[in-house]
Amino acid sequence: MVRFVPMPIRTKKLRSSDRQLSEIEGCVLALLSVEGPATPYAIRKVFLQSPSSHWSGSAGTIYPLIERFLQRKLIRSKPCLTGKRRGQRISVTASGSRVLKQWLSVPIPEWVAGVPPDPLRTRVRFLGALSNTQQRAFLQSAHQRARAHLLVVEADCEGKRGKRGLQYLMARGALRSMQSRCAFLQEVAHALGVRLNDAPRSAKDTQTATRKTRLENVPGGF
C-alpha cells in the first residue's frame, strides 16, 4: 500500500511594503511623489483644505498613516526647521514609488471606474416613505446644500484655472460631478411635482461656502 506523505506548502509572504494601498494612503504617497518632500503638517493641510468633506474629514488620520508608512519603509524622514520649530520632512523611497505605481496601474478596479456609492441617490430611492410635505422639504434642503457645495467647487476650480494641467482637470471633474448632482435633484423634483427655488441658503450653508472659498489654494488639493 502506497502512503502519501503530505508536503508542507510554502507560500510567499508579502512584504509589508507590498500591501495594497487604501485610497487615502495612495493619495498621500502620490502627493509626496508628485509635489516632492513635505512636512506631515503640510500634507495634512492639503486634506483639510479640500472642497470635498470626504477628504477634509480624513485629515485626522494623516499623522498615524505617516507613522505606518515609515514602519513599512515607503517613506523616509529627515529633520528640518520650519521657522523656529524643529520638524520632519518626508519623502518617498524606492519601495514607496513601486507601491504607488501598483496603485495607479491597470486594469482599473471595477469599483473605481463604476458607479460610485451615493447616499443622496440612495435616499431618493426611498422618498416614498415620506409624506408629500416631507418630500418637498427633503428635496429643497438637498438642493440648497448641493448648490452651496457647487459654489465651493466652482471657486476651487477657478483657483486652479491658471495652473491648468492635471490639478485643473481634477477640479473640473469635481465641478462636473456637482453640476450633475444638482441637475439630478432638479429632475427628481420635476418628477414629483416639487418646485425648487433658489431662495437664500441657510446661514450655516452660507458660512460654510464663504469659509471654504476663502481658503488658500494649496497645490494638490482634492
Buried (B, 14 or more C-beta within 10 A) or exposed (E): EEEEEEEEEEEEEEEEBEEEBEEBBBBBBBBBBEBEBBBBEBBBBBBBBBBBEEBBEBBEBBEEBBEEBBEBBBBBBEEEEEEEEEBBBBBBBEBBBEBBEEBEEEEEEEEEEEEEEEEEEEEBEEBEEEEEEEBBEBBBEBBBBBBBBBBBBBBBBBBBEEEEEEBBEBBBEBBEEBBEBBEBBBEBBEEBEBEBEEEEBEEEBBEBBEEBBEBEBBBBBB
